[in-house]
Amino acid sequence: MKLRESFPGLSGHESWLGQAYSHEAVGNIPLLLYFWSVDCCANEQLLPQIAKWDRLYKHSQQLQIIGVHVARTSEERDREAIKRMIDGYELQHPIALDDKGSIAATFGNRIVPATYLFDERMQLRHIQSGEQGITLLVHRLQSILRANDIKERVNDEPSTRFEILC
């Protein structure tokens, strides 16, 4: 995907942990979509920040969050291991299981972790992966939330940084 392209949707994707995502049910609220894999060490740095935003924005209708678990190996298809990680970080948002890579292909994503940030018009405003990813994501998220007249702030200083790209 390229910046300013529209959110392609997730229709037709049937395998979810927790509730399935429905854009129609939520409306035009900024969206953070992130790709992760249970065995990627960098996710240990990304998921705590995602969990913090999950708690902060869960009931406020200010930010939607969707996780996409990409199984890079057959071992990463272990649903119990995925559920343990989700429970360990207390993630409450929809998480798609992309065992065949169809969602990743739709977004042109080949790296985990990766984040895609869409504004309230569902236009792609930021793509991030790799080292220093959280810092740049935080600043872009602040900008989008401010543009939507949202007064609550995301962290000024991110609590995590990527050290290794898996």
Kinemage of the C-alpha trace (Angstrom):
@kinemage 1
@onewidth
@group {chain A} dominant
@subgroup {mainchain}
@vectorlist {calphas} color= white
{ca met a 1} P 0.000 0.000 0.000
{ca lys a 2} L 0.973 3.570 -0.571
{ca leu a 3} L 0.259 6.566 1.609
{ca arg a 4} L -3.189 8.112 1.133
{ca glu a 5} L -4.639 4.917 -0.334
{ca ser a 6} L -7.967 3.830 1.129
{ca phe a 7} L -8.322 1.017 3.636
{ca pro a 8} L -8.918 -2.102 1.521
{ca gly a 9} L -11.049 -3.750 4.182
{ca leu a 10} L -10.911 -7.197 5.676
{ca ser a 11} L -14.098 -8.629 4.218
{ca gly a 12} L -14.078 -12.331 3.598
{ca his a 13} L -11.590 -13.019 6.353
{ca glu a 14} L -13.230 -15.546 8.640
{ca ser a 15} L -10.637 -16.535 11.228
{ca trp a 16} L -10.617 -14.221 14.261
{ca leu a 17} L -9.667 -14.426 17.905
{ca gly a 18} L -12.154 -12.451 19.924
{ca gln a 19} L -14.725 -10.466 18.044
{ca ala a 20} L -14.465 -10.068 14.279
{ca tyr a 21} L -13.819 -6.585 12.942
{ca ser a 22} L -16.690 -4.726 11.329
{ca his a 23} L -15.957 -1.295 9.904
{ca glu a 24} L -19.665 -0.624 9.520
{ca ala a 25} L -20.204 -1.172 13.241
{ca val a 26} L -17.516 1.332 14.228
{ca gly a 27} L -17.755 4.109 11.651
{ca asn a 28} L -15.124 6.592 10.605
{ca ile a 29} L -12.652 6.470 13.452
{ca pro a 30} L -8.873 6.386 12.969
{ca leu a 31} L -7.569 2.836 12.672
{ca leu a 32} L -4.304 1.284 13.766
{ca leu a 33} L -3.720 -2.043 12.033
{ca tyr a 34} L -0.630 -3.986 13.028
{ca phe a 35} L 0.975 -7.191 11.808
{ca trp a 36} L 2.776 -9.440 14.270
{ca ser a 37} L 3.900 -12.996 14.743
{ca val a 38} L 4.061 -14.923 17.996
{ca asp a 39} L 7.734 -15.866 17.643
{ca cys a 40} L 9.069 -12.441 16.632
{ca cys a 41} L 11.152 -10.912 19.411
{ca ala a 42} L 10.343 -7.321 18.346
{ca asn a 43} L 6.689 -7.929 19.180
{ca glu a 44} L 7.685 -8.017 22.829
{ca gln a 45} L 8.379 -4.330 22.393
{ca leu a 46} L 5.375 -3.476 20.200
{ca leu a 47} L 2.597 -5.314 22.041
{ca pro a 48} L 2.907 -3.504 25.396
{ca gln a 49} L 2.403 -0.181 23.600
{ca ile a 50} L -0.544 -1.569 21.641
{ca ala a 51} L -2.032 -2.880 24.894
{ca lys a 52} L -1.669 0.578 26.474
{ca trp a 53} L -3.537 2.202 23.584
{ca asp a 54} L -6.083 -0.619 23.681
{ca arg a 55} L -6.931 0.229 27.300
{ca leu a 56} L -6.857 3.979 26.717
{ca tyr a 57} L -9.130 4.055 23.670
{ca lys a 58} L -11.272 0.918 24.031
{ca his a 59} L -14.470 2.643 25.137
{ca ser a 60} L -13.854 6.162 23.863
{ca gln a 61} L -14.439 5.544 20.151
{ca gln a 62} L -11.298 7.560 19.354
{ca leu a 63} L -9.152 4.827 17.855
{ca gln a 64} L -9.841 1.398 16.419
{ca ile a 65} L -7.145 -1.238 16.772
{ca ile a 66} L -6.896 -4.449 14.792
{ca gly a 67} L -4.143 -7.013 15.087
{ca val a 68} L -3.190 -9.404 12.317
{ca his a 69} L -1.203 -12.445 13.383
{ca val a 70} L 0.893 -13.660 10.463
{ca ala a 71} L 2.082 -17.252 10.731
{ca arg a 72} L 5.509 -17.354 9.125
{ca thr a 73} L 6.087 -21.016 10.003
{ca ser a 74} L 3.858 -23.983 10.789
{ca glu a 75} L 4.803 -23.662 14.483
{ca glu a 76} L 3.367 -20.143 14.533
{ca arg a 77} L -0.091 -21.512 13.725
{ca asp a 78} L -0.405 -22.826 17.280
{ca arg a 79} L -3.637 -21.164 18.445
{ca glu a 80} L -2.888 -21.783 22.120
{ca ala a 81} L 0.472 -19.983 21.883
{ca ile a 82} L -1.205 -17.058 20.125
{ca lys a 83} L -3.973 -16.923 22.739
{ca arg a 84} L -1.417 -17.017 25.573
{ca met a 85} L 0.384 -14.018 24.123
{ca ile a 86} L -2.885 -12.126 23.606
{ca asp a 87} L -3.964 -12.917 27.171
{ca gly a 88} L -0.534 -12.058 28.544
{ca tyr a 89} L -0.714 -8.557 27.076
{ca glu a 90} L -4.457 -8.281 27.808
{ca leu a 91} L -5.274 -7.355 24.223
{ca gln a 92} L -8.998 -6.777 23.823
{ca his a 93} L -9.303 -5.752 20.168
{ca pro a 94} L -10.070 -7.976 17.167
{ca ile a 95} L -7.169 -10.120 15.987
{ca ala a 96} L -7.254 -11.788 12.599
{ca leu a 97} L -5.355 -15.016 12.055
{ca asp a 98} L -3.630 -14.707 8.689
{ca asp a 99} L -2.227 -18.215 8.310
{ca lys a 100} L -2.226 -18.052 4.508
{ca gly a 101} L -0.915 -14.493 4.296
{ca ser a 102} L -3.935 -13.166 2.406
{ca ile a 103} L -4.341 -10.040 4.563
{ca ala a 104} L -0.608 -9.350 4.489
{ca ala a 105} L -0.701 -9.665 0.687
{ca thr a 106} L -3.627 -7.233 0.448
{ca phe a 107} L -1.563 -4.649 2.304
{ca gly a 108} L 1.684 -5.545 0.529
{ca asn a 109} L 3.205 -6.394 3.897
{ca arg a 110} L 6.166 -8.759 4.173
{ca ile a 111} L 7.603 -7.719 7.546
{ca val a 112} L 6.573 -8.233 11.161
{ca pro a 113} L 6.085 -6.215 13.140
{ca ala a 114} L 4.531 -3.557 10.938
{ca thr a 115} L 1.915 -0.905 11.632
{ca tyr a 116} L -0.503 0.836 9.288
{ca leu a 117} L -2.252 3.960 10.548
{ca phe a 118} L -5.403 5.195 8.825
{ca asp a 119} L -7.132 8.509 9.488
{ca glu a 120} L -10.867 8.986 10.043
{ca arg a 121} L -11.442 8.937 6.249
{ca met a 122} L -9.731 5.524 6.174
{ca gln a 123} L -6.798 6.855 4.182
{ca leu a 124} L -3.381 5.413 4.931
{ca arg a 125} L -1.333 8.056 6.735
{ca his a 126} L 1.621 6.096 8.099
{ca ile a 127} L 3.399 2.771 7.586
{ca gln a 128} L 6.088 1.713 10.014
{ca ser a 129} L 8.277 -1.262 10.681
{ca gly a 130} L 11.680 -1.851 12.073
{ca glu a 131} L 13.926 -0.109 14.524
{ca gln a 132} L 12.596 3.174 15.968
{ca gly a 133} L 9.151 2.244 14.704
{ca ile a 134} L 7.291 3.085 17.889
{ca thr a 135} L 8.746 6.589 18.125
{ca leu a 136} L 7.613 7.548 14.639
{ca leu a 137} L 4.246 5.836 15.078
{ca val a 138} L 3.537 7.714 18.310
{ca his a 139} L 4.158 11.074 16.669
{ca arg a 140} L 1.972 10.272 13.673
{ca leu a 141} L -0.800 8.919 15.882
{ca gln a 142} L -0.718 12.100 17.977
{ca ser a 143} L -1.055 14.161 14.822
{ca ile a 144} L -4.058 12.199 13.563
{ca leu a 145} L -5.808 12.258 16.929
{ca arg a 146} L -5.203 16.026 17.257
{ca ala a 147} L -6.615 16.532 13.780
{ca asn a 148} L -9.781 14.846 14.975
{ca asp a 149} L -10.061 17.248 17.936
{ca ile a 150} L -9.241 14.494 20.373
{ca lys a 151} L -7.808 16.066 23.483
{ca glu a 152} L -6.424 12.942 25.120
{ca arg a 153} L -2.782 12.377 24.393
{ca val a 154} L -0.823 9.365 23.350
{ca asn a 155} L 2.504 9.019 25.180
{ca asp a 156} L 4.895 11.928 24.725
{ca glu a 157} L 7.786 9.565 25.023
{ca pro a 158} L 7.224 6.026 23.823
{ca ser a 159} L 7.969 3.403 26.406
{ca thr a 160} L 9.460 1.038 23.897
{ca arg a 161} L 11.715 0.966 20.856
{ca phe a 162} L 12.366 -1.716 18.335
{ca glu a 163} L 15.761 -3.303 18.778
{ca ile a 164} L 15.556 -6.125 16.265
{ca leu a 165} L 13.449 -6.551 13.178
{ca cys a 166} L 12.299 -10.137 12.789
